[in-house]
Amino acid sequence: MNTKLTLTIEQSVIEKAKKYAKKRERSLSDLIENYLKTLTNDEESKTENELSPTIKSLKGSFKAPKDFDYKKELTDRLSEKYL
C-alpha cells in the first residue's frame, strides 16, 4: 500500500533531484523510496545473492559482447587509472 508523505526540502535540491530522476526516466518518488529501502535494509536479512534496489534497476540495461573479458577490461582500466 502506498501512502503519501510530505517532506520539507530546499527548492534547489528538489529541482536538481527532479532533473536527475528525469534523466533516468524514473519518478522522484521512486528514487526516494528506493533510497529509503536501501537505508533501512536489515543487514541480517541480506543474503549474498540479494541485490539492492539500485542494482536491480540497472539489471538488463547493458549488454556486453559475447567475447567480453571482464577481468581483462577491469585490469586495463585500473592500470590506466593508477599507473
LINJOTA-V57403 format. One record per pair of residues at least 4 apart in sequence whose C-alpha atoms are under 7 Angstrom apart, sorted by the first residue. I is the first residue (numbers start at 0). J is the second residue. Records with the same first field share a line. If there is no record, write none. Layout:
I=J  J
This chain:
8=12  13
9=13
10=14
11=15
12=16
13=17
14=18
15=19
16=20  27
17=21  27
18=22
19=23
20=24  25  26  27
21=25
25=29  30
26=30
27=31
28=32
29=33
30=34
31=35
32=36
33=37  52
34=38
35=39
36=40
37=51
41=45
45=49
50=54  55
51=55
52=56
53=57
54=58
63=67
68=72
69=73
70=74
71=75
72=76
73=77
74=78
75=79
76=80
77=81
78=82
